[in-house]
Amino acid sequence: MDVVELELALRTPFDGDGLLEWLRPRAIEGVEAVGQNTYARVVTLPHGVGAMELTLHGDHVGARFQLADPGDLDVAVRRSRRLLDLDADPVVIDAALSEDPLLAALVEQVPGIRLPGQVDGFEVAMRAIVGQQVSVARARTMLGQIARTRGREVELELAREHGLSHAFATAESLAEASLEEFPMPRARGRAILAVAHAVASGDLDVGPDADRESARSGLLAIRGIGPWTADYFAMRALGHPDVLLDTDLVLRRVLAREELDRTRTDRWRPWRSYASLHLWRVA
């Protein structure tokens, strides 16, 4: 399989450093690797498993793909763009947020902030469930174990360049797992299995074009999944620009400290996801 090299266009300004700072501590060992200005990972595509390497520059992203089937190239490009939020219009977003004096100062410090997205909606759902009430480091460890035990092992040259060995587990693979396989509270393990079964059966749509409200209600109907998990999924998996995670402990503290009530935060519509990123950063 040859490596295909492309250049992905974007609108400036582009806070690529902020994206990598977000992705780095959350990178799943064996699945993802984050360098100084590069993000690499193994990804499951419609016709097989592939590897991607994205090098972030100020005005474009250099991309390298090694794919099992050339027909997956368009899908790989779209997923890369969604992961890095390359189709966002930072000028419009920054201008809207800057109407609030607090956010104006934050936008001036970090123009062109991007919403970290995803290459697989099911993976984001797993990240959200596993990450409930545990540290980022602990969640990363548990997700790595799931990838090693239920993910597909790969031997791709581009993956080996970054020390990568596995694709993350698919819904179909996890649906076949036993509760004892998960190193976490049993209630959380049950939620993982329930989501895996729902996605594998087609009862729950976690694709990029899924309806936000349908996906949210479907997740909330599963025991062990609350508003934070459902809204985090909408923000990252669906790239929804207007999610304010006001149930998030860190954001709640910032909102309280700055005396920001619902009347104030409603003025940030329809870009509250980006406002949340700014507030997380200052926290």
C-alpha positions in Angstrom: 0.0 0.0 0.0 1.5 3.3 -1.1 1.4 6.4 1.0 -0.6 9.3 -0.5 0.4 12.9 0.4 -2.0 15.8 0.2 -2.3 19.4 1.5 -5.5 20.2 3.4 -6.7 23.8 3.1 -8.0 25.8 6.0 -9.2 29.2 7.0 -6.9 31.3 9.1 -6.3 32.1 11.9 -5.7 28.5 13.0 -4.9 27.5 16.5 -3.2 24.2 15.6 -1.1 24.3 18.8 -4.3 24.3 20.9 -5.7 21.3 19.0 -2.5 19.3 19.7 -2.5 20.4 23.3 -6.0 18.9 23.6 -5.2 15.7 21.7 -1.8 14.9 23.3 -2.8 13.9 26.8 -5.8 12.0 25.5 -4.0 10.0 22.8 -4.7 6.3 23.1 -1.5 4.3 23.3 -1.0 2.2 20.1 -3.8 3.9 18.3 -2.7 7.6 18.3 0.5 9.5 18.6 1.0 13.3 19.0 4.3 15.0 18.2 5.4 18.6 18.3 3.3 19.6 15.4 2.0 16.2 14.1 -0.9 13.9 14.9 -0.9 10.3 13.7 -3.3 7.4 14.2 -4.8 4.2 12.9 -8.3 4.5 11.6 -11.0 2.0 10.6 -12.4 3.0 7.2 -15.2 1.5 5.1 -12.9 -0.9 3.1 -10.3 -1.6 5.8 -7.9 -0.2 8.3 -5.5 2.6 7.4 -3.1 5.1 8.9 -2.9 8.8 8.8 -0.4 11.5 9.7 -1.4 15.1 9.9 1.2 17.9 10.2 -0.3 21.2 11.4 1.0 24.4 9.9 -0.3 27.9 10.3 -2.0 28.1 6.9 -2.5 24.4 5.9 -2.2 20.8 7.1 0.1 18.4 5.4 -1.5 14.9 5.3 -0.2 11.4 4.6 -2.5 8.4 4.2 -1.7 4.7 3.9 -5.0 2.9 3.1 -6.1 -0.6 2.5 -8.2 0.6 -0.4 -7.7 3.8 -2.5 -11.5 4.2 -2.5 -11.3 5.2 1.2 -9.2 8.3 0.4 -12.1 10.7 0.3 -13.5 9.4 3.6 -10.1 9.7 5.2 -9.8 13.3 4.1 -13.2 14.2 5.4 -12.5 12.6 8.7 -9.2 14.4 9.0 -10.9 17.7 8.3 -13.6 16.9 10.9 -11.0 15.9 13.5 -9.2 19.3 13.1 -12.3 21.4 12.5 -10.7 22.6 9.3 -14.0 23.8 7.8 -14.8 26.2 10.6 -14.8 30.0 9.8 -12.7 31.4 12.6 -13.3 35.0 11.5 -17.0 34.7 12.0 -16.7 32.7 15.2 -14.1 35.0 16.8 -16.1 38.1 15.9 -19.3 36.7 17.4 -17.6 35.7 20.7 -15.7 39.0 20.9 -19.0 40.8 21.5 -18.7 39.6 25.1 -15.9 41.5 26.9 -14.7 38.4 28.8 -14.5 36.3 25.7 -13.0 39.1 23.6 -9.9 39.1 25.8 -9.6 35.3 25.4 -10.1 35.4 21.6 -7.4 38.1 21.4 -5.0 35.7 23.2 -6.0 32.6 21.1 -7.6 33.5 17.8 -8.8 30.8 15.5 -9.6 28.2 18.3 -10.8 24.9 16.9 -13.2 22.3 18.2 -11.4 18.9 18.5 -13.5 16.5 16.5 -13.2 12.8 15.7 -12.6 10.2 13.1 -15.1 7.7 14.6 -18.2 8.6 16.5 -18.4 5.3 18.4 -14.8 5.9 19.7 -15.9 9.3 21.0 -18.9 7.7 22.8 -16.5 5.2 24.4 -14.1 8.0 25.4 -17.0 9.9 27.1 -18.2 6.9 29.0 -14.8 5.7 30.1 -13.8 9.2 31.1 -16.7 9.6 33.6 -15.3 10.6 37.0 -11.7 9.6 36.3 -8.6 11.5 35.3 -7.6 11.9 31.7 -4.6 9.7 32.3 -6.7 6.9 33.8 -9.2 7.1 31.0 -6.4 6.9 28.5 -5.0 3.8 30.1 -8.4 2.0 30.1 -9.0 3.0 26.5 -5.6 1.6 25.5 -6.5 -1.7 27.1 -9.8 -1.8 25.2 -7.9 -1.2 22.0 -5.4 -3.9 22.6 -7.9 -6.5 23.6 -10.8 -5.7 21.2 -9.1 -3.6 18.5 -7.6 -4.9 15.3 -3.8 -5.3 15.2 -2.2 -3.6 12.1 1.1 -3.7 10.3 1.3 -0.5 8.3 4.6 1.3 7.6 3.1 4.7 8.3 1.7 3.4 11.6 5.0 1.9 12.6 6.8 5.2 12.0 4.8 6.5 15.0 4.8 3.4 17.1 1.2 2.5 16.4 -0.1 -1.0 16.4 -3.9 -1.1 16.7 -7.2 0.3 15.5 -9.6 1.2 18.2 -12.3 -1.4 18.8 -15.4 -1.3 16.7 -19.0 -1.5 18.0 -19.3 -5.0 16.6 -16.2 -6.2 18.4 -17.1 -4.6 21.8 -20.6 -6.0 21.6 -19.1 -9.5 21.8 -17.1 -8.6 25.0 -17.9 -9.8 28.5 -18.4 -7.4 31.4 -15.3 -8.8 33.1 -13.0 -7.4 30.3 -13.5 -3.8 31.4 -11.2 -2.5 34.2 -13.8 -0.1 35.6 -17.0 0.0 37.7 -19.5 -2.5 36.5 -22.2 0.1 35.8 -19.8 1.9 33.4 -18.9 -1.5 31.8 -22.6 -2.2 31.3 -23.1 1.2 29.6 -20.2 0.5 27.2 -21.8 -2.8 26.3 -25.2 -1.3 25.9 -23.9 1.4 23.5 -21.9 -1.1 21.6 -25.0 -3.3 21.1 -27.1 -0.3 20.1 -24.6 0.9 17.5 -23.8 -2.5 16.1 -27.6 -3.3 15.7 -28.3 0.1 14.1 -30.6 1.3 16.8 -28.2 4.1 17.7 -26.7 6.4 15.0 -23.4 7.8 16.1 -22.2 8.9 12.6 -21.2 12.4 11.7 -24.6 13.2 10.1 -26.7 11.8 13.0 -29.4 14.1 14.4 -28.2 15.6 17.6 -31.4 15.3 19.5 -32.0 11.7 18.4 -28.5 10.7 19.3 -28.7 12.6 22.7 -32.0 11.0 23.6 -30.7 7.6 22.5 -27.7 7.9 24.7 -29.6 9.2 27.7 -32.0 6.2 27.4 -29.1 4.0 28.3 -28.6 3.4 32.0 -25.3 5.0 33.2 -25.2 7.8 30.7 -26.1 11.3 31.8 -26.2 14.8 30.3 -22.5 15.4 30.4 -21.7 12.3 28.3 -24.5 13.0 25.8 -23.5 16.6 25.4 -19.7 15.8 25.2 -20.6 13.4 22.4 -22.6 16.0 20.5 -19.7 18.5 20.8 -17.0 16.2 19.6 -18.6 13.4 17.6 -21.1 15.6 15.8 -19.1 18.8 15.8 -22.0 20.7 17.2 -20.9 24.3 17.6 -23.4 25.3 20.2 -22.9 23.0 23.2 -22.3 24.5 26.6 -21.2 21.8 29.0 -22.6 23.5 32.1 -22.6 20.2 33.9 -18.9 20.0 33.6 -17.2 20.6 36.9 -14.4 22.7 35.5 -16.7 24.9 33.5 -19.1 25.3 36.4 -16.3 26.7 38.5 -15.3 29.1 35.8 -18.9 30.2 35.2 -19.4 30.7 38.9 -16.1 32.6 39.4 -16.9 35.0 36.5 -20.5 35.3 37.7 -21.8 34.1 34.3 -25.5 33.3 34.3 -27.6 31.7 31.6 -28.7 35.1 30.3 -25.1 35.9 29.6 -24.1 32.6 28.1 -27.1 32.5 25.9 -25.7 35.5 24.1 -22.8 33.3 22.9 -25.2 31.3 20.7 -24.6 29.6 18.2 -20.9 29.3 19.2 -21.1 28.1 22.8 -18.9 25.0 22.1 -16.0 27.4 21.1 -16.7 29.6 24.1 -16.4 26.4 26.3 -13.0 25.7 24.8 -11.8 29.2 25.7 -13.1 28.8 29.3 -11.5 25.4 29.6 -8.2 26.8 28.5 -8.2 29.6 31.1 -9.3 27.1 33.8 
